[in-house]
C-alpha cells in the first residue's frame, strides 16, 4: 500500500516582511523581467506556487513583467 506523506509546511510571511522580500527579489533580478528583459509592469512570481506548498523564500521567487507572468499562469 502506498503511504501518503503529509505536506511540508510552507513559509508564508506577514505583509511587511513579504514587501521587503519582494523588493529584495526585484533588486536581485536587476529590476528586469527574467524572461523578456522588460523593466515595466514588474511582478514577483512564485516558481513553486503557494497552492503547491511553495514558500515565500527568495529562492522560490522571480521577477516577471505582467505579460510573461500571465503566460506562466496560462493567460
VEXDREN-2710 file (C-alpha; in Angstrom, 1 decimal):
% VEXDREN-2710
k/r/px/py/pz
1/UNK/0.0/0.0/0.0
2/UNK/1.3/3.5/-0.9
3/UNK/1.7/5.8/2.1
4/UNK/0.7/9.4/1.8
5/UNK/3.2/11.8/3.1
6/UNK/1.9/15.0/4.8
7/UNK/2.6/18.3/3.1
8/UNK/5.6/20.1/4.4
9/UNK/4.7/23.4/6.0
10/UNK/5.5/26.4/3.7
11/UNK/6.9/29.7/4.8
12/UNK/4.3/32.4/4.5
13/UNK/5.4/35.9/5.6
14/UNK/3.4/38.7/7.1
15/UNK/2.7/41.6/4.7
16/UNK/5.6/43.8/5.9
17/UNK/8.2/41.1/5.6
18/UNK/6.8/40.0/2.2
19/UNK/7.0/43.6/0.9
20/UNK/10.7/43.7/1.9
21/UNK/11.4/40.3/0.3
22/UNK/9.5/41.5/-2.8
23/UNK/11.8/44.5/-3.1
24/UNK/14.9/42.3/-2.5
25/UNK/13.9/40.0/-5.4
26/UNK/13.4/42.9/-7.7
27/UNK/16.8/44.3/-6.8
28/UNK/18.4/40.8/-7.1
29/UNK/16.9/40.5/-10.6
30/UNK/18.1/44.0/-11.7
31/UNK/14.6/45.3/-11.9
32/UNK/14.0/43.3/-15.1
33/UNK/11.7/40.6/-16.2
34/UNK/13.8/37.4/-16.2
35/UNK/12.1/36.1/-19.3
36/UNK/11.9/39.1/-21.7
37/UNK/14.1/41.8/-20.0
38/UNK/11.3/44.4/-19.7
39/UNK/11.6/46.9/-16.9
40/UNK/7.9/47.9/-16.9
41/UNK/4.9/46.4/-15.0
42/UNK/7.1/44.1/-12.9
43/UNK/5.7/41.5/-10.5
44/UNK/7.2/38.8/-8.4
45/UNK/6.2/35.2/-9.2
46/UNK/6.4/32.1/-7.1
47/UNK/8.3/29.4/-9.0
48/UNK/6.5/26.7/-6.9
49/UNK/3.0/28.0/-6.4
50/UNK/1.7/28.6/-2.9
51/UNK/-1.1/26.2/-3.7
52/UNK/1.6/23.5/-4.2
53/UNK/3.3/24.4/-0.9
54/UNK/5.7/26.9/-2.4
55/UNK/7.0/29.2/0.3
56/UNK/7.7/32.9/0.5
57/UNK/11.5/32.5/0.2
58/UNK/13.9/34.3/-2.1
59/UNK/14.9/31.1/-3.9
60/UNK/11.3/30.5/-4.9
61/UNK/10.7/33.9/-6.3
62/UNK/11.5/35.5/-9.7
63/UNK/10.7/38.9/-11.3
64/UNK/8.4/38.8/-14.3
65/UNK/6.6/41.5/-16.3
66/UNK/2.8/41.3/-16.3
67/UNK/2.7/39.8/-19.8
68/UNK/5.2/37.0/-19.0
69/UNK/3.5/36.4/-15.6
70/UNK/0.2/35.9/-17.4
71/UNK/1.8/33.4/-19.8
72/UNK/3.2/31.4/-16.9
73/UNK/-0.3/31.1/-15.5
74/UNK/-1.8/30.2/-18.9
75/UNK/-3.4/33.5/-19.6
END
